[in-house]
């Protein structure tokens, strides 16, 4: 049975954001003489549901994808279809899967929100709130994001000193950042690397050992980088566009 949505926040013993959604529908047992304010003086308890997210706070960085999991629980006979609406944040790609869940009486349902942070994000501390609507009323469940103004490029294992690195940013797909962001080159390979650049990313002065990081800071203008010793050819530039 459907109910009018009234949002209130409850606390749980685990780190999740919970919304209780309840209202005036018929109770789950027999007749109902409740008032329009949501009280229920009949034999049935007020139908309601709760929505919880597994991460109420998220710390991440530029270019990362975060997945949030939501659990919806029917209480006191609440039934119905819930439409899920991702928030709109400039430059971010946010997708709900599925976009609709259906709750049976005393049942549960789950959904996932995939949040892709762009490399050139301008909003670094947004509230990511999933909208929940039963067709009549709506509420939302929010997670507070903190995005470090840095991008990590992982130099993956290539299988040898001259192996190709399939996961590196493409030559024709510029990496876009804003001035002031830093880039962390992480050597996840089994051989040393050296980052070559002639622009605002400083040419790395020495070999980057496996497992180590080379951090390029104060990137103020468009530049490019490459690692010719490990790509089978020299001068394979990968552009970084500073917006």
C-alpha positions as MATLAB code, in Angstrom:
seq = 'XXXXXXXXXXXXXXXXXXXXXXXXXXXXXXXXXXXXXXXXXXXXXXXXXXXXXXXXXXXXXXXXXXXXXXXXXXXXXXXXXXXXXXXXXXXXXXXXXXXXXXXXXXXXXXXXXXXXXXXXXXXXXXXXXXXXXXXXXXXXXXXXXXXXXXXXXXXXXXXXXXXXXXXXXXXXXXXXXXXXXXXXXXXXXXXXXXXXXXXXXXXXXXXXXXXXXXXXXXXXXXXXXXXXXXXXXXXXXXXXXXX';
ca = [
       0.000    0.000    0.000;
       1.294    3.427   -0.944;
       1.879    6.192    1.585;
       2.593    9.937    1.511;
       6.328   10.592    1.921;
       7.513   12.549    4.949;
      11.295   12.739    5.360;
      13.023   12.475    8.724;
      16.540   11.355    9.612;
      17.237    8.452   11.951;
      20.601    7.212   13.246;
      21.890    3.655   12.892;
      24.763    1.836   14.551;
      26.676    1.760   11.264;
      27.973    4.661    9.123;
      25.032    5.186    6.786;
      22.575    7.946    6.035;
      18.984    6.806    6.670;
      15.701    8.401    5.641;
      12.401    7.238    7.157;
       9.482    7.691    4.801;
       6.009    7.327    6.310;
       2.503    8.655    5.938;
      -1.263    8.225    6.021;
      -2.039    5.214    3.886;
      -4.224    2.427    5.234;
      -2.590    0.416    7.952;
      -1.411   -3.100    7.375;
      -4.145   -4.624    9.525;
      -7.772   -3.747    8.908;
      -9.499   -0.377    9.039;
      -7.848    2.996    9.578;
      -9.329    6.171   11.100;
      -6.099    8.193   11.154;
      -6.019   11.924   10.423;
      -4.480   13.669    7.398;
      -1.425   14.650    9.478;
      -0.037   11.134    9.370;
      -1.236    9.811   12.735;
      -2.976    6.451   12.668;
      -5.492    5.642   15.392;
      -6.918    2.494   13.775;
      -5.854   -1.033   14.273;
      -3.080   -0.804   11.693;
       0.344    0.855   12.146;
       1.439    3.595    9.752;
       2.970    2.206    6.569;
       6.511    3.455    6.029;
       9.856    2.659    4.469;
      13.502    3.456    5.170;
      16.272    4.249    2.706;
      19.910    3.851    3.744;
      23.185    4.527    1.900;
      26.358    2.619    2.747;
      28.596    5.738    2.643;
      27.293    8.974    4.133;
      30.724   10.608    3.660;
      33.122    9.964    0.774;
      36.751   11.055    0.335;
      38.065   10.643   -3.206;
      40.024   12.517   -5.906;
      39.767   13.722   -9.486;
      39.041   11.107  -12.139;
      37.774    8.442   -9.734;
      34.534    6.450   -9.850;
      32.681    5.835   -6.581;
      29.812    3.374   -6.172;
      27.173    3.972   -3.517;
      24.768    1.212   -2.462;
      21.260    1.982   -1.196;
      18.958   -0.348    0.731;
      15.194    0.282    0.805;
      13.136   -1.474    3.497;
       9.359   -1.756    3.753;
       7.881   -1.195    7.198;
       4.321   -1.868    8.411;
       3.119   -3.072    5.039;
       4.471   -0.308    2.792;
       4.353   -1.382   -0.862;
       5.024    0.492   -4.067;
       7.356    1.454   -6.879;
      10.106    3.980   -6.113;
      11.653    6.103   -8.873;
      15.317    6.955   -8.227;
      16.721   10.215   -9.577;
      20.486   10.965   -9.578;
      21.565   14.520   -8.762;
      22.933   16.862  -11.414;
      26.452   18.167  -10.691;
      28.294   20.124  -13.389;
      30.692   17.862  -15.296;
      29.965   14.768  -13.195;
      28.417   11.577  -14.607;
      26.012   10.008  -12.093;
      23.873    6.976  -12.923;
      21.321    5.029  -10.859;
      21.078    1.291  -11.481;
      18.286    0.359  -11.563;
      16.366    3.604  -11.903;
      13.242    2.091  -10.308;
      12.827   -0.367   -7.422;
       9.669   -2.073   -6.178;
       9.017   -2.834   -2.523;
       6.751   -5.653   -1.385;
       5.240   -5.636    2.089;
       8.008   -6.333    4.640;
      10.489   -6.625    1.771;
      13.776   -4.953    0.851;
      15.344   -3.768   -2.388;
      18.760   -2.380   -3.339;
      20.122    0.005   -5.948;
      23.517    1.426   -6.836;
      24.607    4.942   -7.747;
      27.738    5.160   -9.914;
      29.436    8.532   -9.406;
      32.180    9.449  -11.906;
      34.225   12.476  -10.824;
      35.681   14.349  -13.828;
      39.394   15.144  -13.986;
      38.518   18.834  -14.330;
      35.887   18.989  -11.587;
      35.102   22.450  -10.261;
      32.849   21.271   -7.428;
      35.091   19.557   -4.875;
      32.699   19.295   -1.908;
      29.219   18.574   -3.265;
      26.338   16.763   -1.608;
      25.416   13.773   -3.767;
      21.721   13.182   -3.029;
      19.673   10.392   -4.589;
      16.051   11.429   -5.096;
      13.359    8.905   -4.106;
       9.796    9.345   -5.392;
       6.720    7.102   -5.016;
       4.744    8.930   -7.715;
       3.140   11.377   -5.319;
       5.806   12.665   -2.946;
       9.577   12.579   -2.720;
      12.581   12.666   -0.418;
      16.341   12.170   -0.852;
      19.317   10.385    0.720;
      22.597   12.332    0.641;
      26.318   11.581    0.837;
      28.840   14.361    1.484;
      31.773   14.189   -0.965;
      35.261   15.620   -0.415;
      37.355   15.562   -3.607;
      41.135   16.092   -3.393;
      42.338   18.416   -6.155;
      44.694   15.808   -7.595;
      44.666   13.206  -10.355;
      46.524    9.895  -10.069;
      47.833    8.319  -13.282;
      48.824    4.697  -12.689;
      51.761    3.416  -14.735;
      50.554   -0.171  -15.004;
      52.679   -3.269  -15.461;
      53.594   -3.729  -19.112;
      55.348   -7.081  -18.932;
      58.840   -5.797  -19.681;
      61.041   -2.781  -20.238;
      59.676   -2.148  -23.745;
      56.090   -3.298  -23.145;
      53.117   -1.161  -24.084;
      50.924    0.339  -21.360;
      47.327   -0.211  -22.394;
      45.718    1.674  -19.505;
      47.597    4.955  -19.899;
      45.662    7.993  -21.158;
      45.423    7.906  -24.965;
      47.488   10.098  -27.254;
      44.330   11.541  -28.792;
      42.360   11.845  -25.547;
      43.751   14.854  -23.676;
      43.597   14.799  -19.885;
      41.820   17.960  -18.731;
      42.530   19.605  -15.384;
      42.243   23.063  -13.886;
      45.242   25.198  -13.016;
      46.434   24.343   -9.529;
      45.531   20.658   -9.645;
      48.402   18.243   -9.185;
      49.104   14.980  -10.989;
      50.452   11.936   -9.168;
      52.267    9.421  -11.403;
      52.234    6.089   -9.559;
      54.612    3.394  -10.833;
      52.665    0.137  -10.558;
      55.081   -1.566  -12.992;
      57.929   -3.921  -12.078;
      60.557   -1.761  -13.798;
      61.602    1.878  -13.227;
      60.038    4.713  -15.237;
      60.925    8.325  -15.878;
      58.320   10.932  -16.794;
      59.483   13.118  -19.690;
      57.986   16.537  -20.274;
      59.086   19.926  -21.498;
      56.153   21.985  -20.279;
      54.661   22.861  -16.924;
      55.039   19.254  -15.797;
      58.689   19.210  -14.777;
      60.831   16.533  -16.410;
      61.423   13.893  -13.754;
      65.040   14.190  -12.558;
      65.587   10.475  -11.863;
      64.102    7.043  -12.391;
      60.820    6.353  -10.610;
      61.175    3.075   -8.739;
      58.385    0.463   -8.770;
      55.753    1.374   -6.177;
      56.901    5.012   -5.927;
      55.086    8.253   -6.827;
      56.226   11.251   -8.836;
      54.052   14.286   -8.045;
      53.778   17.153  -10.518;
      52.542   20.328   -8.851;
      51.825   23.919   -9.902;
      50.655   22.907  -13.391;
      49.539   26.228  -14.837;
      49.561   25.715  -18.612;
      48.816   23.048  -21.211;
      51.625   20.524  -21.550;
      52.297   16.874  -22.380;
      54.221   13.923  -20.966;
      55.531   10.560  -22.087;
      57.771    7.687  -21.030;
      59.642    6.745  -24.193;
      61.808    4.003  -22.670;
      58.765    1.847  -21.989;
      56.449    2.448  -24.935;
      58.408    1.010  -27.820;
      58.912    4.393  -29.460;
      60.251    7.833  -28.569;
      58.264   11.018  -28.168;
      54.791    9.539  -27.664;
      53.192   12.603  -26.113;
      50.081   12.520  -23.954;
      48.592   15.997  -23.655;
      47.394   17.576  -20.427;
      45.060   20.498  -21.110;
      44.861   23.120  -18.368;
      41.504   24.890  -18.426;
];
